[in-house]
């Protein structure tokens, strides 16, 4: 079980990851390998990991390894999906740049990471049985 403090650190790390990738792309134009590695790592992991917090839990997991693999697969799938959903309109509007795409994904990742997840922040309401 993770502590609330480590969960908060992970959420803040996810929220800042996009802005760090955007800073590397913007301020290090002469380092193409570093730019490619940082951008690819962000695009493949961080938006999906932030979005996977909002996925409903599935069945009971057998082992921690299963949970890690499930989270990793879901994060990768959601990251690629979010990248396509950001890139396609930018291409259609003839406005695509890496900086614009990273800006949109960094903002989405920050919002998804910092907002309280489902079932958090307010108490779940119990269904009131019908008296009839």
C-alpha positions in Angstrom: 0.0 0.0 0.0 1.4 3.4 -0.9 1.3 6.2 1.6 -0.6 9.4 0.9 2.6 11.3 0.9 4.2 9.2 -1.9 0.9 9.4 -3.8 1.0 13.2 -3.6 4.6 13.2 -4.8 3.7 11.0 -7.7 0.8 13.2 -8.7 3.0 16.4 -8.5 5.8 14.6 -10.5 3.2 13.7 -13.2 1.9 17.3 -13.2 5.4 18.7 -13.7 6.7 16.1 -16.2 5.0 17.7 -19.2 6.3 21.2 -18.3 9.8 19.7 -17.9 9.6 18.1 -21.3 8.3 21.3 -22.8 11.2 23.2 -21.2 13.7 20.8 -22.6 12.3 21.1 -26.1 12.1 24.9 -25.9 15.4 25.7 -24.3 17.7 23.0 -25.6 17.4 23.2 -29.4 21.0 22.0 -29.9 20.5 18.7 -28.1 18.3 16.6 -30.5 19.0 13.2 -28.8 18.1 14.5 -25.3 15.0 16.3 -26.8 13.9 13.1 -28.5 14.4 10.9 -25.4 12.6 13.3 -23.0 9.7 13.9 -25.4 9.2 10.2 -26.2 9.4 9.2 -22.5 6.8 11.9 -21.6 4.5 11.1 -24.6 4.5 7.3 -23.9 4.1 7.3 -20.2 2.9 10.5 -18.4 -0.4 11.5 -19.9 -1.7 7.9 -19.8 -0.5 7.4 -16.2 -2.3 10.6 -15.1 -5.4 9.5 -17.0 -5.3 5.9 -15.7 -6.0 7.3 -12.2 -9.5 7.9 -13.5 -10.1 4.4 -14.8 -12.4 2.3 -12.7 -10.7 -0.5 -10.8 -11.1 -3.9 -12.5 -11.3 -7.3 -10.8 -9.1 -8.2 -7.8 -5.5 -8.5 -9.0 -3.6 -11.7 -8.3 -0.2 -10.2 -7.7 1.5 -6.9 -7.6 3.3 -7.8 -10.9 -0.1 -8.1 -12.6 -1.1 -4.7 -11.3 2.1 -3.1 -12.5 1.7 -4.7 -16.0 -2.0 -3.7 -16.1 -1.2 -0.1 -15.2 1.7 0.1 -17.6 -0.4 -1.3 -20.5 -3.3 1.0 -19.7 -0.9 4.0 -19.4 0.8 3.3 -22.7 -2.6 2.9 -24.5 -4.1 6.0 -23.0 -0.9 8.1 -23.7 -0.8 7.1 -27.4 -4.6 7.8 -27.6 -4.2 11.2 -26.0 -1.3 12.1 -28.3 -3.4 11.2 -31.3 -6.3 13.2 -30.0 -4.1 16.3 -29.7 -2.1 15.8 -32.9 -4.9 15.1 -35.3 -6.7 18.5 -34.9 -3.4 20.4 -35.0 -2.6 18.7 -38.3 -6.0 19.3 -39.7 -5.8 23.0 -38.7 -2.3 23.1 -40.3 -0.9 24.3 -36.9 1.1 21.3 -35.7 4.3 21.9 -33.9 5.9 19.7 -31.2 5.8 22.7 -28.8 2.0 23.1 -29.3 1.3 19.4 -28.9 3.5 19.2 -25.8 1.8 22.3 -24.4 -1.7 20.7 -24.8 -0.6 17.4 -23.3 1.3 19.0 -20.4 -1.8 21.0 -19.5 -4.0 17.9 -19.8 -1.6 15.8 -17.7 -1.4 18.5 -15.0 -5.2 18.7 -14.8 -5.6 14.9 -14.7 -2.8 14.4 -12.1 -3.8 17.2 -9.7 -7.6 16.9 -9.6 -8.9 14.5 -7.0 -9.7 11.1 -8.6 -13.1 9.5 -8.6 -14.4 8.7 -5.2 -11.9 11.1 -3.6 -12.6 14.5 -2.2 -16.3 13.9 -1.3 -18.1 11.0 0.3 -19.8 8.5 -1.9 -23.6 8.7 -1.5 -25.4 5.6 -0.5 -28.5 4.6 -2.3 -31.6 5.1 -0.2 -33.9 2.1 -0.5 -37.3 2.7 -1.9 -39.9 2.5 0.9 -42.5 0.8 -1.4 
